[in-house]
Amino acid sequence: MSAASCCRGGIGGRFQVGKDADERPAYAKLSDYFQRPRVFRHRHRSQMMVSSPPPTDIAYAMNAVMQGVFCGMWLLGSRVFGDARRAALHWSAFAGFSTLSYGAAIVAQHQPVPMAAEYLRALANLSGVAAMLALHRGVRLFIGTRLPTVAHALAFVIVLVVSWLGLTNAALRVSVIAAVLAVIALALAADLYRYGRDVVRQRHASLLAVPLVVAAAGFSLRAVRALFRAQSVTPEMITDSTANLVSALTFMVIALTFHATLMGLVFGRIVLDLRYRSRHDGLTGLLNRPALEEALLAQMQRSRRTGEPFTVLMLDLDHFKTINDRHGHAAGDRVLKHTAAALKAELREVDAVGRFGGEEFLVLMPGATVETAMPVAERLRRALVTGAPRVEGATLLCPASIGIAQWREPAEEPSRLLRRADSALYSAKVRGRDRVAVDPADAESIARLATARP
């Protein structure tokens, strides 16, 4: 064999071996080389998708985690919310029971023993009702109304009985418990609407009740479906269906909205409390000096527009320092509180009364003249020595001197009116205390009126 033929044979032989192994062209082999990792990745992804949890379980788990976070938040918040502490603890219980309910539902979905799964679903139902009852009690505590303890106890007993009977009759359990949840949700909606309308005086008070009305509608629909489609209740509960997924996501949105509503109510109350503290005296609960000056300026502007008269009474407790020195500052505080209570009891709702400083008080009487204010001032003076507080067997008698001044002309400023009232008060002190005195200009007007009368 020649060298050329050997070469051809060698070369041809080498390619022949390759052709036997894989007859595809080289570009096909190259393409296959790059395609192999991609095929492997697709296969790996498919395996991951097969082993991933069902969407309903994911939605339930999201609800459970969300409620668990809110449980911790309300528990921490109960330490700083002051008078809303008990309400916050109940809302923490609401979130905690909700977490337990969703957790039991997830475990029931994967429980191979049917009866054990029914026990878990009954536990989920009971936890859901307990959550709503805790929520309702928390709202009632927050808005300051009576707790419906008997109604709540009756509802929980009904749910307990139905849960036991419903171990073999899921339709009965679901329909009754869903109906109970719907009633609780509607009661919550009514309480929040009344609170927004009457206390907060919110223009759109119905917005507070919207999440609970939607929840009540969902519970009612569930109860009706369980009554009229009893044979589909158990399959719907154990199936990873679109209805279960949508239901879980819907209630997650409703729960988020309602937690946000509760937080808004709490922070709204905090803001109102701060505003109240900024305008009221901490000891007596009456308006403080800045709030009184604001009310006086507003009344003066209104009187300039309408011509409505108004009068101010400046009141100072006689011998208050002696009570403080002899019986202590705690006794003095009791006298100040007694004075505040007596003033509020004797004055009209439209009158503004406040602590002007120390043992000095100011009363603003819209629509009143000196003639109509004098009998009121005398009544106040007598009320202060009636029912005086006692300490260690001693009666803390603390009469008051009162000065009266009426706003006379549109050009008069608040400071000048207050100086006239203070001058009348000083006149009452000079004349022997425990009496009522009128600004001299007003006294002259009264004298002229008395002379003109037949």
C-alpha positions as CSV (number, residue, x, y, z in Angstrom):
1,M,0.0,0.0,0.0
2,S,1.4,3.4,-1.0
3,A,2.1,6.2,1.3
4,A,-0.8,8.2,-0.2
5,S,-3.2,5.4,0.2
6,C,-2.0,5.0,3.7
7,C,-2.5,8.6,4.3
8,R,-6.0,8.4,2.8
9,G,-6.7,5.3,4.6
10,G,-5.4,6.8,7.8
11,I,-7.3,10.0,7.4
12,G,-10.4,8.2,6.1
13,G,-10.2,5.7,8.8
14,R,-10.1,8.3,11.4
15,F,-13.2,10.0,10.1
16,Q,-14.9,6.7,9.6
17,V,-14.6,6.0,13.3
18,G,-16.2,9.3,14.1
19,K,-19.0,8.7,11.7
20,D,-19.8,5.4,13.3
21,A,-20.0,7.1,16.7
22,D,-22.2,10.0,15.7
23,E,-23.1,10.7,12.1
24,R,-24.5,14.2,12.8
25,P,-22.5,17.2,11.4
26,A,-20.2,19.1,13.7
27,Y,-22.5,22.1,14.0
28,A,-25.2,19.8,15.4
29,K,-22.8,18.4,18.0
30,L,-21.9,22.0,19.0
31,S,-25.5,22.9,19.3
32,D,-26.1,19.9,21.5
33,Y,-23.2,20.9,23.7
34,F,-24.8,24.2,24.4
35,Q,-28.3,22.8,24.7
36,R,-27.5,20.3,27.5
37,P,-27.3,22.8,30.4
38,R,-30.5,24.4,29.3
39,V,-32.3,21.1,29.2
40,F,-30.9,20.3,32.6
41,R,-32.2,23.6,34.0
42,H,-35.7,23.1,32.6
43,R,-35.8,19.6,34.2
44,H,-34.6,20.9,37.5
45,R,-37.2,23.7,37.5
46,S,-40.0,21.2,36.7
47,Q,-38.9,19.1,39.7
48,M,-39.0,22.2,41.9
49,M,-42.5,23.1,40.7
50,V,-43.7,19.6,41.4
51,S,-42.4,19.8,45.0
52,S,-43.5,23.3,45.8
53,P,-46.5,23.8,48.2
54,P,-50.0,24.5,46.8
55,P,-51.0,28.1,46.4
56,T,-53.8,27.8,49.0
57,D,-51.2,26.7,51.6
58,I,-49.0,29.6,50.7
59,A,-51.9,32.0,51.1
60,Y,-52.9,30.5,54.5
61,A,-49.2,30.7,55.6
62,M,-49.1,34.4,54.6
63,N,-52.2,35.0,56.6
64,A,-50.7,33.2,59.6
65,V,-47.4,35.1,59.4
66,M,-49.1,38.4,59.0
67,Q,-51.4,37.8,62.0
68,G,-48.5,36.6,64.0
69,V,-46.6,39.9,63.3
70,F,-49.6,41.9,64.3
71,C,-50.0,39.8,67.5
72,G,-46.5,40.9,68.5
73,M,-47.1,44.5,67.5
74,W,-50.3,44.9,69.6
75,L,-48.7,43.1,72.5
76,L,-45.8,45.6,72.5
77,G,-48.2,48.5,71.8
78,S,-50.2,47.6,74.9
79,R,-47.2,48.8,77.0
80,V,-47.4,52.3,75.6
81,F,-51.0,52.9,74.7
82,G,-52.1,54.0,78.2
83,D,-55.9,53.8,78.5
84,A,-56.1,51.6,75.3
85,R,-53.9,49.0,76.9
86,R,-56.7,46.4,77.5
87,A,-58.0,47.0,74.0
88,A,-54.6,46.4,72.5
89,L,-54.2,43.1,74.5
90,H,-57.5,41.9,73.1
91,W,-56.4,42.8,69.6
92,S,-53.2,40.9,70.2
93,A,-55.4,37.9,71.2
94,F,-57.4,38.4,68.0
95,A,-54.3,38.2,65.9
96,G,-52.9,35.2,67.9
97,F,-56.1,33.2,67.6
98,S,-56.1,34.0,63.8
99,T,-52.6,32.7,63.5
100,L,-53.6,29.5,65.3
101,S,-56.7,29.1,63.0
102,Y,-54.7,29.4,59.8
103,G,-52.0,27.1,61.2
104,A,-54.5,24.4,62.0
105,A,-56.1,24.8,58.6
106,I,-52.7,24.2,56.9
107,V,-52.0,21.1,58.9
108,A,-55.5,19.8,58.2
109,Q,-54.9,20.0,54.5
110,H,-52.1,17.5,54.7
111,Q,-53.5,15.2,57.4
112,P,-53.9,11.7,55.9
113,V,-56.3,10.5,58.7
114,P,-59.8,11.9,57.9
115,M,-61.0,12.2,61.5
116,A,-57.7,13.9,62.6
117,A,-58.2,16.4,59.8
118,E,-61.7,17.1,61.0
119,Y,-60.5,17.7,64.5
120,L,-57.9,20.2,63.1
121,R,-60.6,22.0,61.1
122,A,-62.8,22.2,64.1
123,L,-59.9,23.7,66.0
124,A,-59.4,26.2,63.2
125,N,-63.1,27.2,63.3
126,L,-63.0,27.6,67.1
127,S,-59.9,29.7,66.9
128,G,-61.5,31.9,64.3
129,V,-64.6,32.5,66.4
130,A,-62.4,33.2,69.5
131,A,-60.4,35.7,67.4
132,M,-63.5,37.6,66.4
133,L,-64.9,37.6,69.9
134,A,-61.5,39.0,71.2
135,L,-61.6,41.6,68.5
136,H,-65.2,42.7,69.4
137,R,-64.3,42.9,73.1
138,G,-61.2,45.0,72.3
139,V,-63.3,47.4,70.2
140,R,-65.9,47.7,73.0
141,L,-63.1,48.4,75.6
142,F,-61.6,51.0,73.3
143,I,-64.8,52.9,72.6
144,G,-65.9,52.6,76.3
145,T,-69.2,50.7,76.0
146,R,-70.5,47.8,77.9
147,L,-69.0,44.4,77.2
148,P,-71.6,41.9,75.9
149,T,-70.2,39.1,78.0
150,V,-73.4,37.0,78.1
151,A,-73.8,37.2,74.3
152,H,-70.2,36.3,73.7
153,A,-70.4,33.3,76.1
154,L,-73.5,32.1,74.4
155,A,-71.9,32.4,70.9
156,F,-68.9,30.4,72.0
157,V,-71.0,27.6,73.6
158,I,-73.0,27.3,70.4
159,V,-69.8,27.1,68.4
160,L,-68.4,24.4,70.8
161,V,-71.5,22.3,70.5
162,V,-71.7,22.6,66.7
163,S,-68.0,21.8,66.4
164,W,-68.4,18.6,68.3
165,L,-71.5,17.6,66.3
166,G,-69.9,18.8,63.1
167,L,-67.1,16.2,63.3
168,T,-69.3,14.0,61.3
169,N,-71.4,16.8,59.6
170,A,-69.0,19.4,58.2
171,A,-71.9,21.3,56.5
172,L,-73.6,21.9,59.8
173,R,-70.4,23.1,61.4
174,V,-69.4,25.4,58.6
175,S,-72.9,27.0,58.2
176,V,-73.5,27.7,61.9
177,I,-70.0,29.0,62.5
178,A,-70.0,31.2,59.4
179,A,-73.3,32.6,60.5
180,V,-72.0,33.4,64.0
181,L,-68.9,35.1,62.5
182,A,-71.2,37.2,60.2
183,V,-73.2,38.3,63.2
184,I,-70.1,39.3,65.2
185,A,-68.7,41.2,62.2
186,L,-71.9,43.1,61.8
187,A,-72.0,44.0,65.5
188,L,-68.4,45.3,65.1
189,A,-69.3,47.3,62.1
190,A,-72.2,48.9,64.0
191,D,-70.0,49.8,67.0
192,L,-67.4,51.4,64.8
193,Y,-69.9,53.3,62.8
194,R,-71.5,54.8,66.0
195,Y,-68.1,55.6,67.4
196,G,-67.0,57.4,64.2
197,R,-70.3,59.3,64.0
198,D,-70.9,60.3,67.7
199,V,-67.4,60.5,69.2
200,V,-64.9,61.1,66.5
201,R,-67.5,63.0,64.5
202,Q,-66.0,61.8,61.3
203,R,-67.7,62.9,58.1
204,H,-67.4,59.5,56.5
205,A,-68.0,57.3,59.6
206,S,-69.3,54.5,57.4
207,L,-65.7,53.9,56.1
208,L,-64.7,52.5,59.5
209,A,-67.3,49.8,59.1
210,V,-66.6,48.8,55.4
211,P,-64.0,46.1,56.0
212,L,-66.3,44.4,58.6
213,V,-69.3,44.6,56.3
214,V,-67.3,43.0,53.5
215,A,-66.2,40.2,56.0
216,A,-69.8,39.7,57.1
217,A,-70.9,39.3,53.5
218,G,-68.2,36.7,52.9
219,F,-69.1,34.8,56.0
220,S,-72.8,34.9,55.1
221,L,-72.1,33.6,51.6
222,R,-70.1,30.7,53.1
223,A,-73.0,29.9,55.4
224,V,-75.5,29.8,52.6
225,R,-73.3,27.7,50.4
226,A,-72.9,25.2,53.2
227,L,-76.6,25.0,53.7
228,F,-77.6,24.5,50.0
229,R,-74.5,22.7,48.8
230,A,-73.8,20.5,51.7
231,Q,-72.2,17.7,49.6
232,S,-69.5,20.1,48.4
233,V,-68.4,21.5,51.7
234,T,-65.7,18.8,52.6
235,P,-64.3,18.7,49.0
236,E,-64.0,22.5,48.9
237,M,-62.1,22.5,52.2
238,I,-59.6,19.8,51.3
239,T,-59.1,20.8,47.7
240,D,-56.5,23.3,46.6
241,S,-59.2,25.3,44.7
242,T,-59.3,28.8,43.3
243,A,-62.2,29.6,45.6
244,N,-60.1,28.8,48.7
245,L,-57.2,30.8,47.4
246,V,-59.3,33.8,46.6
247,S,-61.0,33.5,50.0
248,A,-57.7,33.4,51.8
249,L,-56.3,36.4,49.9
250,T,-59.5,38.4,50.3
251,F,-59.5,37.9,54.1
252,M,-55.8,38.8,54.2
253,V,-56.6,42.1,52.6
254,I,-59.6,42.7,54.9
255,A,-57.5,41.9,58.0
256,L,-54.7,44.2,56.8
257,T,-57.3,47.0,56.3
258,F,-58.9,46.4,59.7
259,H,-55.5,46.4,61.5
260,A,-54.8,49.7,59.8
261,T,-58.2,51.0,60.9
262,L,-57.5,50.0,64.5
263,M,-54.1,51.7,64.4
264,G,-55.7,54.8,62.9
265,L,-58.2,54.9,65.8
266,V,-55.4,54.4,68.4
267,F,-53.2,57.1,67.0
268,G,-56.2,59.4,66.4
269,R,-57.0,59.1,70.1
270,I,-53.3,59.8,71.0
271,V,-53.5,63.0,68.9
272,L,-56.8,64.0,70.5
273,D,-55.4,63.3,73.9
274,L,-52.3,65.5,73.2
275,R,-54.5,68.3,71.9
276,Y,-56.7,68.0,75.0
277,R,-53.7,68.2,77.3
278,S,-52.4,71.2,75.4
279,R,-55.7,73.1,76.1
280,H,-56.7,71.9,79.5
281,D,-55.3,72.2,83.0
282,G,-53.9,68.9,84.2
283,L,-55.2,69.2,87.8
284,T,-58.7,70.6,87.4
285,G,-59.5,69.5,83.8
286,L,-60.7,73.1,83.0
287,L,-59.4,75.1,80.1
288,N,-55.9,76.5,80.6
289,R,-54.9,80.2,80.0
290,P,-54.0,79.9,76.3
291,A,-57.2,78.1,75.5
292,L,-59.2,80.8,77.5
293,E,-57.5,83.6,75.6
294,E,-58.3,81.9,72.3
295,A,-61.9,81.5,73.3
296,L,-62.1,85.1,74.4
297,L,-60.7,86.3,71.1
298,A,-63.1,84.1,69.1
299,Q,-66.0,85.4,71.1
300,M,-64.9,89.0,70.6
301,Q,-64.6,88.6,66.8
302,R,-68.1,87.0,66.8
303,S,-69.6,89.8,68.8
304,R,-68.1,92.4,66.5
305,R,-69.9,90.7,63.6
306,T,-73.2,90.0,65.3
307,G,-73.4,92.6,68.1
308,E,-73.9,89.8,70.7
309,P,-73.0,91.0,74.2
310,F,-70.8,88.9,76.5
311,T,-69.4,89.1,80.0
312,V,-66.3,87.8,81.8
313,L,-66.1,86.8,85.5
314,M,-62.7,86.8,87.1
315,L,-62.6,84.7,90.3
316,D,-59.9,84.4,92.9
317,L,-59.9,82.1,96.0
318,D,-59.6,84.0,99.3
319,H,-56.9,82.8,101.8
320,F,-55.8,79.9,99.5
321,K,-52.2,80.4,100.6
322,T,-53.2,79.9,104.2
323,I,-54.7,76.5,103.3
324,N,-51.6,75.5,101.5
325,D,-49.4,76.6,104.4
326,R,-51.5,75.0,107.1
327,H,-52.7,71.8,105.5
328,G,-50.2,71.2,102.7
329,H,-50.3,71.3,98.9
330,A,-52.4,68.2,98.6
331,A,-55.2,69.9,100.5
332,G,-54.8,72.9,98.2
333,D,-55.2,70.6,95.2
334,R,-58.4,69.3,96.6
335,V,-59.8,72.8,97.0
336,L,-58.9,73.6,93.4
337,K,-60.7,70.5,92.2
338,H,-63.7,71.3,94.3
339,T,-63.8,74.8,92.8
340,A,-63.6,73.4,89.3
341,A,-66.4,71.0,89.9
342,A,-68.6,73.7,91.4
343,L,-68.0,76.0,88.5
344,K,-68.8,73.4,85.9
345,A,-72.0,72.4,87.8
346,E,-73.4,75.9,88.0
347,L,-72.5,77.2,84.5
348,R,-74.2,76.7,81.1
349,E,-72.7,74.4,78.5
350,V,-72.0,77.5,76.2
351,D,-70.0,79.1,79.0
352,A,-66.2,78.7,78.9
353,V,-64.5,78.3,82.2
354,G,-60.8,77.8,82.9
355,R,-58.0,78.1,85.4
356,F,-56.3,81.4,84.6
357,G,-53.4,80.9,86.9
358,G,-52.7,79.7,90.4
359,E,-55.9,80.0,92.3
360,E,-57.5,82.4,89.8
361,F,-60.3,81.3,87.4
362,L,-62.0,83.0,84.4
363,V,-65.5,82.5,83.1
364,L,-66.6,83.6,79.7
365,M,-70.4,84.0,79.3
366,P,-71.6,84.5,75.7
367,G,-74.8,86.5,75.4
368,A,-74.7,87.7,79.0
369,T,-74.8,91.2,80.3
370,V,-73.7,92.5,83.7
371,E,-77.3,92.4,84.9
372,T,-77.7,88.7,83.9
373,A,-74.2,87.7,85.1
374,M,-74.5,89.1,88.6
375,P,-77.0,86.4,89.9
376,V,-74.8,83.7,88.3
377,A,-71.7,85.1,90.1
378,E,-73.6,85.2,93.4
379,R,-74.7,81.6,92.9
380,L,-71.1,80.6,92.1
381,R,-69.8,82.3,95.3
382,R,-72.3,80.4,97.5
383,A,-71.6,77.1,95.7
384,L,-67.9,77.3,96.6
385,V,-68.5,77.2,100.3
386,T,-71.2,74.5,100.0
387,G,-69.9,70.9,100.3
388,A,-66.3,72.1,100.9
389,P,-63.8,69.3,101.2
390,R,-62.5,68.0,104.5
391,V,-59.1,66.9,105.6
392,E,-58.1,65.5,109.0
393,G,-61.4,66.6,110.4
394,A,-61.0,70.2,109.2
395,T,-63.3,71.8,106.6
396,L,-61.3,73.5,103.9
397,L,-63.5,76.6,103.5
398,C,-62.2,78.7,100.7
399,P,-64.6,81.5,99.6
400,A,-63.9,83.6,96.5
401,S,-64.0,87.2,95.3
402,I,-65.4,87.7,91.9
403,G,-65.0,90.6,89.5
404,I,-67.4,91.2,86.5
405,A,-66.8,93.1,83.3
406,Q,-68.9,93.3,80.2
407,W,-67.5,93.9,76.7
408,R,-68.7,97.3,75.7
409,E,-67.4,98.5,72.3
410,P,-66.1,96.9,69.1
411,A,-62.7,98.6,69.5
412,E,-62.0,97.1,72.9
413,E,-59.3,94.5,72.9
414,P,-59.2,91.4,75.1
415,S,-56.4,92.7,77.3
416,R,-58.4,95.8,78.2
417,L,-61.5,93.8,79.0
418,L,-59.4,91.5,81.3
419,R,-57.8,94.5,83.0
420,R,-61.3,95.8,83.8
421,A,-62.4,92.4,85.2
422,D,-59.2,92.3,87.3
423,S,-59.9,95.8,88.6
424,A,-63.4,94.7,89.7
425,L,-61.8,91.7,91.4
426,Y,-59.4,93.9,93.2
427,S,-62.3,96.0,94.3
428,A,-64.1,92.9,95.8
429,K,-60.9,92.1,97.7
430,V,-60.6,95.6,99.1
431,R,-64.2,95.6,100.3
432,G,-63.6,92.5,102.5
433,R,-63.4,89.5,100.1
434,D,-66.1,86.8,99.6
435,R,-68.2,89.1,97.5
436,V,-69.0,90.1,93.9
437,A,-67.9,93.4,92.4
438,V,-68.6,95.0,89.0
439,D,-66.3,97.2,86.9
440,P,-67.0,100.8,87.7
441,A,-68.1,101.7,84.2
442,D,-70.6,98.8,84.2
443,A,-71.7,99.7,87.7
444,E,-72.6,103.2,86.5
445,S,-74.7,101.7,83.7
446,I,-76.5,99.5,86.1
447,A,-77.2,102.5,88.3
448,R,-78.6,104.5,85.4
449,L,-80.8,101.6,84.4
450,A,-82.1,101.2,88.0
451,T,-82.9,105.0,88.1
452,A,-84.6,104.9,84.8
453,R,-87.0,102.1,85.9
454,P,-90.3,103.3,87.3
